[in-house]
Amino acid sequence: LRGTPVVPQIRHAFANTALLTVLSLAFSVVIGLSLLIAAEFTPRVAPSLERLATAINTTPIFLIGIFLIWLFSFALHLLPSGGDTSLKSFILPALGIALKFGARLFLLLSNYMLDLEKQVFVLRARAYALGNKRIFLHKLANCAMPFVIFWLIETASLFSGAVIVESLFSIHGLGTLLLFALLQYDIRLIFANLTVIAAIVYLTSLIQASLAAREDALKA
């Protein structure tokens, strides 16, 4: 890495990490909302789903990644075990991250929806005998702000802590680039990498704080 221009390396690594982030967040929405819908309309499985989500959330990401590599690459031969040469190479790492993000999203929204059950609009809707589907959609609409804040938090955490996933799946992103720069003591690249990551984390934190303040103002 020494002696090579910093900007092209940062640009290439940022593109890979950004693609991984977008895919992970998209998959996490599908997983989280699927669990939420299943728990809402099948109450008897809700406790089991919450225990499953808690177990996934507390499992280290590298264990989830190793399991996915074994299952989809070595056992089923469906997906590549690593690399960043094609979009298909990003599916496994994105799925590994999305399992944890989706589990967190499900736990967050299920707790928020439980609190919404005490709100006047939900009690009134049940008094007017509205269907469970319409009530669920009304509650889901009221979860939009926590949902966006969750996305921002997870985006910042992924950009700032992508080194484990990127190293496990051999993706040349910001995390692995920072690791290589540290090993080679490339001060220029370390500084540039940390500047980009800090700027992303700061920007997402700023947006999150403004949205949270707006939500508090609306509640007041």
N, C-alpha and C positions, 0 to 999 in steps of 0.2 A: 504493500500500500504506500510505502514511502516513495516520494518523488513523483507521484501521480497527482493530477489535479483533484481538488477536493469536491468541487461542485458536481462533476459528472457522477462521482461515487455516491454522493448524498442524493442526487436526483434519482438514480437507479434504485437505491435502497429505499427511499421514500415511496416510490411507486409500488414496490413490492409490499411494503408494510401497509400502505393505504389500501391496496387491493385485498390483502388479508383481513384488514379491519372491516371493510365494507361487506365482504362475504360472511365474516363471523357475525356481524350485527344482523345481517339479513337472515341467516340461519337461526340465530338466537330468537328473533321475533317469531319465526315459524314454530320453533320448539316451545317457547314460553307460552304463546297464545294457544297452541294445541293442548298443552297441559292444563291451562286455565279453563278452556272450554270443556275439556273432559271432566275436570273437577267440579265445574259449575253445574253441568247437566247430568252428571252421574255422581251424586254426593257420596255414595257408598265407597267409591274408590279415591275420594279426595284425601283421606289420611294417608293412604299408601303412596299416592303421588307426592304428597308433601315430604314423606320420609325418603322417597327416592330422590327428589330434588335436593333435599338436605345432604344426602349421601354424595351425590354428584358434586355439589357445591364445595364440600369439604375434601374431596379427593384431589390430590396434587395434579396439575395439568400434565406433567410428564408421564404419569401413570395412565391417564386417559389417552394421551398420544400414543404410548407404546401399545396399549390395547387396540386402538384403531388401526395402527400399522399392522399388527399381527392379524387382525380380523379381515380388513379389506385388501391388504397387499399380499400377505403370505397365505392366508387361508382361502380367501375367495378370489384373489387375483383380479380385483375390480379397479383399484386405483393405485397410482404410483406411491411409493413410500416417502418420497421427498423430491426436492428440486423446485425450481421456479421457472422452468422453460415453457410451461403451458398453463392455461387456466385450470386444467384437470389436476395439476400438481398442488393447487391451493385448496382443493376440496377437503382433504383429510385434516390439515392443520386448522382450517376454518371450522370444520365440524367439531374438532376437539375443543376449540375455544368456545364455540356456540353452545356446546352441551353445558358448560359451566355458566355462561352468560344467560342461557335460556332457563336454567334452573333458578338462578338468582332473580330473573325477571318474573318467573312464575311465583316465587315466594313473595316478592315485593307486591305484585298486583293482587295476589290472593289476600294478603293482609290488608291492602288498601280497600279492596272490595268488601271485605268483612266490616271495615269501619263505615263504609258507605251504606251498609244495611240499616244503620241507625239514623241516616239522614232523612229529612222530611220528604224529599221528592221520591225516595224509594218506598217509604211507608205509604205515601199517598198513591203511588202507582199500584202497590199491592192492594190497597183499599178499593181502588177502581177495577180490580181484577184483571190487570194487564197481564199478558203472557210472560212467561219466564224469559223468552227470547228477547222481547222488547225491553224488559227491565235490565237484562244483562247488557244489551247494547247501550242503554243509558248510563249504566255504571261504567262500562268500558270507556265511553266518551269522557267521563269525569276523571279517568286515569291518564288522560293524554299528557298532562304536565309532569307527573311522576315518571311516565314512560320516557319523555324527552330528556329529563334530567338523568335518568338511568343510562340512556344512550351516551350522553356526554361524559358521564363518569367512566363508563366502560371504554369509551374511545380513548380517553386520556390514559387510563390504566394500561390499555393494550399498547399504545405508542411508547409509554415509558417502561414497560416491562415485557417487551416482545422477545427478549433474548432467548428464553427457554424454548418457546415454541419454534422460533426460527432456527435455532441450533439443532433441535430434535429433527426437524423436517428439512434441513439443509436449504433454507430460504435466505437469500442474501438481502436482508432487510436492515432497518436501522439498528435493531438489536444485535445482530451478528456483526454488523459493521463496527459498532462501538466496541464489541468484544475483541475483534481483530485489532482495532486501533489501540486498545489498552495493552494487548499482548505485545505489540510492536512499539509501544510508547510513541505513537504518532500524535504529537500535541495538537497539530493543526486539525487533524481529522477528529480527534476527541472533542476539541472545542466546538467545531462546526456541528458535529452530531448532537452534542448536548444542547447547543443553541436551538437547533431545530426541534428537538424533543421538548425542551423547556417552553418554547414558543407555542407549540401545540397544546401542551398541558395548561399553560397560562390562559390561552384563548378559550379552551373548552371550560375551564374553571370559571372564567369571567362570565361566559354565557350562562353557565349553570347557576351561578350566584344571582344573576339578574333575573332569571326565570323563577328561582326559588323565592326571591324577594317579591316578585309580582304575584306569585301564588299566595304568599302570606298576606299581601295587601288585599287580594280578592277575598280571602277567608275573613279578614277583619271587616 
